[in-house]
Each structure stands twice: as structure tokens, then as C-alpha cells.
Amino acid sequence: MPNAEKQKAVLLPLHWSISAYPATGLHPQKVINQQVVNKSDLLICVFGAKLGTPTEDYASGSVEEIEEHLKAGKPVMIFFKQAVNINKINIEQISRLQDFKREIGQKALYADYNSIDEFKRILEDKLSLCINDNFIKEKIVINELEWNEVKDDTSHEKLSDYDKARLKSWTSVDNPDFFQAHFMGGKCVYGLGASNQYEIKNGREKIEWDSFFEKLLNLGLIRIRSYDKHGYPVYQLKEAAYQYVESHNL
């Protein structure tokens, strides 16, 4: 995790193949639940071309782990691979998987991917957002009583003049008041409202925009309203953003 020191959070991956030990007296999945699932704070579930083997209570071990995490109120991130090798497809398995995908889509937001490289990029982005939302405790919460703390001291997340100009432009949009990240023709585009779009020309610009959003999230000036159909976040301004612009005479 690149920002482990800054965020004071370290990820320790667990998997039944290396984190569980032989035991008797329970169904194998129940053993995995006790030794691995119940100890986990976050579940990352990746589906390829099959759903898996049914357990005593659920359609597969993966489904049971998802449901256990959801019942415990713990976050679950689900990914589905779109491009699969047709020579390795089991018709029954892929049918069960599609049924599950439709079902889980009624109560969870999932992300699709086509390749390993794309999955790595998506996982890195989404995991960072998930950790920031669910496990980073030392955040500055902005409200009327605490606004002066941010106004007087933003040393941990200083906004550059360019960042401030972008934030001012954002707050000047009447409707809608959010950025949406998506891809058009293979090019990365950030949209401000319905009319203003910013095409990213190279990797450095993409990093600068990601840093901009991260700073605003850490300062409590924006929130993630939702995710688009590609799994990219839709950012929305909070009242604190307008207070920031006014107090800094932007």
C-alpha cells in the first residue's frame, strides 16, 4: 500500500490456502469462516468463469464468504472478469455465475475488468478509496465548529494555485456539481458538469488529477457520490468546499 505510512494503515492479505490449517468437526467452509473470514476486515472477491462449489448454506464458498461479511457489516469488493477463455468455460458454472451477478447487482456495486493489467489498475484505485472511507480514522471532519481547523491549517494537504483554480471552477457550476471520470475512445476524460471536459493527454496529467481529488477527499471538501458503470468514482462537492473558496477569497 503506497500511502501506508501517511494513512497509518497496513494491509495483511489472507487466503484460505495459506491462512487456514486442517481441522475437523465442521464443514470445510465453516472452518475457513472461523479461521480466515471472521478475522478479516475487508473481503476482495474476484470471479472468473465459474461460481464455485456449493456449501451447506450457499451457492458457493465465495458466495458464503460474501454473505458472512455483509451480515457482519464489513466492506466487500466484488470483481467480475469479462473476457474469459471460451475453451475453459463450463456452461453450468458460467450460467450460475451470471445468475449470481444479476442477483448481487441488486444489493452491491461491483466492477468488471478485461485483463490482469486492467484489474491491477482498478484494484489499486478502488482499494485506496475503500481504505480511505472505511479504515482511516484520523480524518478532519468539517462542520461549522471545526471549519477553522482546516481554514487555518492545511499543511498536511496543501492545495496548489492550480488546485485552487480548479476547485473555484468546480464550485461555480450550478447543476450538476460533480466531476465524473470515465473513458472515451480509450482516452481519459474528466467532466465538470455537462459542458466542461478535460482530456488527459499523458500519465502525468492523470496523476495530477488523481492527486487533486485525493487532497480534496482528505480535506473533507468532497465525497464520492457514486460510481459509474465502469466502476469509476463520481465526486461531489460538500458544503465545506464552498466555505473553503469563500474563506480563501478564491
C-alpha positions in Angstrom: 0.0 0.0 0.0 1.8 3.1 -1.3 0.4 5.5 1.4 0.7 3.2 4.3 2.9 5.5 6.4 0.8 8.5 5.6 -2.5 6.8 6.3 -1.2 4.7 9.2 -2.8 1.6 7.7 -1.2 -1.7 6.5 -2.9 -4.4 4.5 -2.2 -8.0 5.5 -3.6 -10.4 2.9 -5.3 -13.6 4.0 -6.3 -16.6 1.8 -7.6 -19.9 2.9 -4.8 -21.7 1.0 -2.1 -20.1 3.3 -4.0 -18.8 6.3 -6.1 -21.8 7.3 -5.0 -25.0 8.9 -6.5 -28.5 8.9 -9.4 -29.0 11.3 -12.3 -31.5 11.8 -15.8 -31.4 13.1 -17.2 -28.7 10.7 -17.9 -28.3 7.0 -14.7 -27.1 5.3 -16.2 -23.7 4.5 -17.2 -23.2 8.1 -13.6 -23.9 9.1 -12.5 -21.3 6.6 -15.0 -18.9 8.0 -13.7 -19.3 11.6 -10.0 -19.2 10.7 -10.0 -16.6 8.0 -13.3 -14.9 7.1 -14.3 -13.8 10.6 -10.8 -12.3 11.2 -10.9 -10.3 8.0 -11.8 -6.6 7.9 -12.3 -6.4 4.1 -13.2 -9.1 1.6 -12.0 -8.9 -2.0 -13.7 -11.4 -4.2 -12.7 -12.0 -7.8 -14.8 -14.1 -10.2 -13.6 -15.5 -13.5 -15.6 -18.1 -15.4 -17.2 -20.1 -12.5 -19.1 -19.5 -9.3 -17.6 -22.4 -7.4 -18.7 -25.4 -5.3 -21.9 -25.2 -3.3 -21.6 -25.2 0.5 -24.1 -26.3 3.1 -25.9 -23.0 3.0 -24.9 -21.1 -0.1 -24.3 -21.4 -3.8 -20.5 -21.5 -3.3 -17.8 -20.8 -0.8 -17.2 -17.4 -2.3 -20.9 -16.5 -2.0 -20.9 -17.7 1.6 -17.9 -15.5 2.4 -19.6 -12.5 0.8 -22.8 -13.0 2.8 -20.9 -13.5 6.0 -19.0 -10.2 5.5 -22.2 -8.4 4.6 -24.1 -9.7 7.7 -21.2 -8.5 9.9 -21.4 -5.1 8.3 -17.9 -5.4 6.8 -17.0 -4.0 3.4 -16.9 -6.3 0.3 -15.3 -5.5 -3.0 -16.5 -7.8 -5.9 -14.9 -8.0 -9.3 -16.0 -9.9 -12.4 -13.7 -10.8 -15.4 -15.4 -10.0 -18.7 -13.1 -11.6 -21.2 -12.8 -15.4 -20.5 -11.2 -18.3 -22.4 -14.1 -20.0 -24.2 -12.1 -23.2 -24.2 -12.2 -23.3 -20.4 -15.9 -22.4 -19.9 -18.2 -24.8 -18.1 -21.7 -23.9 -19.3 -23.3 -24.8 -15.9 -20.8 -22.8 -14.0 -21.0 -19.7 -16.2 -24.8 -19.8 -16.0 -24.7 -20.0 -12.2 -22.2 -17.1 -12.2 -24.4 -14.9 -14.4 -27.4 -15.6 -12.2 -25.3 -14.6 -9.1 -24.1 -11.5 -10.9 -27.6 -10.4 -11.6 -28.7 -11.1 -8.0 -25.8 -9.4 -6.3 -26.2 -6.4 -8.5 -29.4 -5.7 -6.7 -27.6 -5.1 -3.4 -24.0 -4.4 -4.2 -21.8 -2.3 -6.6 -19.3 -4.4 -8.4 -16.6 -3.7 -11.0 -15.8 -5.5 -14.3 -12.4 -5.9 -15.8 -11.0 -7.4 -19.0 -7.3 -8.1 -18.3 -4.8 -8.6 -15.5 -3.3 -5.2 -16.1 -6.7 -3.5 -16.1 -7.6 -5.4 -12.9 -4.4 -4.2 -11.2 -5.2 -0.6 -12.0 -8.8 -0.8 -11.0 -8.0 -2.7 -7.8 -5.3 -0.1 -6.8 -7.7 2.8 -7.3 -10.7 1.2 -5.7 -8.8 -0.3 -2.8 -7.3 3.1 -1.9 -10.8 4.7 -1.9 -12.2 1.8 0.2 -9.4 2.1 2.8 -9.8 5.8 3.0 -13.6 5.6 3.5 -13.6 2.7 5.9 -10.4 2.4 7.9 -8.7 5.8 8.1 -9.7 7.1 11.5 -7.6 10.3 11.8 -9.6 12.5 9.4 -10.5 16.1 9.8 -14.3 16.2 10.0 -15.5 19.6 8.7 -18.6 21.3 10.1 -19.4 24.7 11.5 -17.5 24.1 14.7 -14.4 22.6 13.1 -14.1 24.6 9.9 -11.4 26.9 11.4 -9.1 23.9 11.9 -9.0 23.4 8.1 -9.0 27.1 7.3 -6.0 27.9 9.5 -4.0 24.7 8.9 -3.9 22.8 5.7 -0.2 21.9 5.9 -0.8 18.2 5.6 -2.7 18.6 2.3 -1.8 22.0 0.8 -3.7 22.9 -2.4 -1.6 24.4 -5.2 -2.7 27.5 -7.0 -3.8 25.3 -9.9 -5.8 23.1 -7.5 -7.5 26.2 -6.0 -8.3 27.4 -9.5 -9.9 24.0 -10.4 -11.8 24.0 -7.1 -13.1 27.5 -7.7 -14.2 26.5 -11.2 -16.0 23.5 -9.8 -17.9 25.5 -7.2 -19.1 27.9 -9.9 -21.1 25.1 -11.7 -24.8 25.3 -10.8 -26.0 21.8 -11.9 -24.7 19.2 -11.6 -21.9 20.0 -9.1 -19.7 16.9 -9.5 -16.8 15.6 -11.6 -17.2 12.3 -13.4 -14.3 10.2 -14.5 -14.7 8.0 -17.5 -13.1 6.8 -20.7 -13.9 8.0 -24.2 -12.3 6.3 -27.2 -9.6 5.0 -25.0 -8.8 8.5 -23.7 -9.2 9.5 -20.0 -11.6 12.4 -19.7 -12.8 14.3 -16.6 -16.1 16.1 -16.9 -17.2 19.1 -14.9 -20.9 19.4 -15.1 -22.5 18.8 -18.5 -20.4 21.1 -20.6 -16.8 21.3 -19.4 -14.5 18.4 -20.1 -10.8 17.9 -19.5 -9.0 15.4 -21.7 -5.9 13.8 -20.1 -3.0 13.9 -22.5 -0.5 11.8 -20.6 0.2 9.8 -17.5 1.5 12.8 -15.5 -1.7 14.7 -16.0 -3.7 11.7 -14.8 -1.6 11.5 -11.7 -2.1 15.3 -11.1 -5.9 14.9 -11.3 -5.9 11.9 -9.0 -3.8 13.9 -6.5 -6.2 16.8 -6.7 -9.2 14.5 -5.9 -7.2 12.8 -3.1 -6.4 16.1 -1.5 -10.0 17.3 -1.6 -11.1 13.9 -0.1 -8.6 14.1 2.7 -9.6 17.7 3.5 -13.2 16.7 3.6 -14.2 19.1 0.8 -15.7 16.4 -1.5 -17.3 13.0 -1.2 -17.8 10.0 -3.5 -21.4 10.2 -4.5 -21.5 7.0 -6.5 -19.6 5.0 -9.2 -20.3 5.0 -12.9 -21.0 1.9 -15.0 -17.2 1.4 -15.5 -16.6 1.5 -11.7 -15.0 5.0 -11.7 -16.0 7.4 -8.8 -18.3 10.3 -9.2 -17.1 13.1 -6.9 -19.5 15.6 -5.4 -18.8 18.9 -3.6 -19.6 19.2 0.1 -20.6 22.5 1.8 -17.1 22.7 3.2 -15.7 23.3 -0.3 -17.8 26.4 -0.8 -16.6 27.6 2.7 -13.0 27.0 1.7 -13.4 29.0 -1.5 -15.1 31.9 0.3 -12.6 32.0 3.2 -9.6 32.0 0.9 -11.2 34.7 -1.4 -10.7 32.5 -4.4 
